[in-house]
Amino acid sequence: MKKLFLLSTLLLSLLTLVACGRDESVLRVGMDLKYPPFETVDNNNNAEGISVDIAYALGEYLGMRVEIVNTDFGSIIPAIQSGEIDIAIASMSITSQRLEVVDFTDPYFYFKIISLLNKDFADANNLDEDSTVEELLAIESARFVGIASQVSSSIPKSYGKEVLEATDLGTAVESIAQGTSDILLMSANPVVDGYKANPDETIIVWDPFVASPIGMAVKKGNTELLAKANAFIETFDDEGGLYEVLATKWDALLLERLGRYGLSFYLNE
């Protein structure tokens, strides 16, 4: 009878574990692997990138094995809420709207919104890559182009500027290159890509309109994981810390991609 009881208890425990489907030693990290060099895959379809390195470093810090869960960006917060993932390390901006449904760590990066300008417009107004946001806003005749419901449209509108709304990024960049618009605001990667595709027709102005804080997101009320993640982020600036490690690994690629900055571009407001 005692053996039967022990066997029943063991089976019940196994069934509970299967039902829960949760290995507590695994940290499930959500990100969308379509955004190099932060979140992407290598030639063998293995996750790689700056955010991937941060995820594995967090796992090491916590003494947990990391599982990267490739999740469409728009589905990451629902995946946190449902418990499908434990934490998002996905270049996600900390916004008041998102803070209503998930908890964020302290910022560890700042993604800056910079400008792609038509070169003829820039030359006519004595603008170059070191010009300031104030100089751009002072040109009353400047024609802004943006994408509906994105910062490329909402930011210039917040300054009282009229914005030609394009259907997609490619159309907006083409408008700048062709000179039908003068200024496009976007994050660094699409601005640099737009410039590289049209180096004779465009220039980059690096002074940021906005520096968007990037944090890790956890389920609302998961104070234990949030505190541990914040303690982990506090170590980034240490001598030999993660910022230094990431810069050593990624600076050459970032410099090649951005043409001007390495990881330091993302570290401060």
C-alpha positions, 0 to 999 in steps of 0.5 A: 500500500505504501509503495502504491501511495508513493507511485501515485504521488510520483505520477501526480507530480509528473502530471502536474509538471507536464500540465504546467509545462514549465521548467523553472530553470529556463528563462524564456526571452521574447524578441523579434529576430528581424532587426539586425544587428540587435535581434536577428539570426545567423546563416544557420538560423540561430539567434544572434545580435546585441539583444541576444547577447544581453539575454544570455548574459542575463541568464548567466547572471541569474544562473538560468538557461536561456530560451530565445522565443522568436515572437512577432514584435506586436505579439510580445506584450500579449506573450508576456501577459499570457506567460508564454515568455518571462521577459522581453529583451526586444529593443522595446521603448518604454512608453506610458501606454505600455507601462499600463500593461507590463512592467519595465526595467530601467533603461539600458539603451536609448534609440534616437530619432534622427533625420534624413534630408534631401541634399539640395534642401540641405545645401540651400539652407546651409545644413550639414550632418552636425546641424541641430534640431533647432536649425531644422525646425527654424526653416518654416518652408521645410516639407516633412514626410512621415508614416501615419501613426509613427514617430516620423509623422507624430513628432513633426506634428507635435511642433506644428509642422504639416506632414505628408503621410507616406504609405510605407518607409520606402515611399517616404525615403523616395520622397526625400531622394526625389526632392518632393519632401525635405525631412524624414525623421526615423530611428538610426537604422532606417535613416542610414539605410535610406542614405546608403541607398541614395548617397548623392541625393540625401544627407543625415543630420545626427542631432536627435529629436527624441532619445527613446528609452529602451527597457526589458519588459516583464509581466505586471507585478513580477517584482522579483524578476524585475528587481533581478533584471534591474540589478543586472542592468546596474552592472553594465557600466562596471569595468569589464561590464556588459557595455564594454563586452558588447562594444568590443564585439559589435562596434566594428559592425555598428560603425560600418552600419552607421558610418559614424558611431559605435555602441556609444550612440545608444548609451546616452540620451 
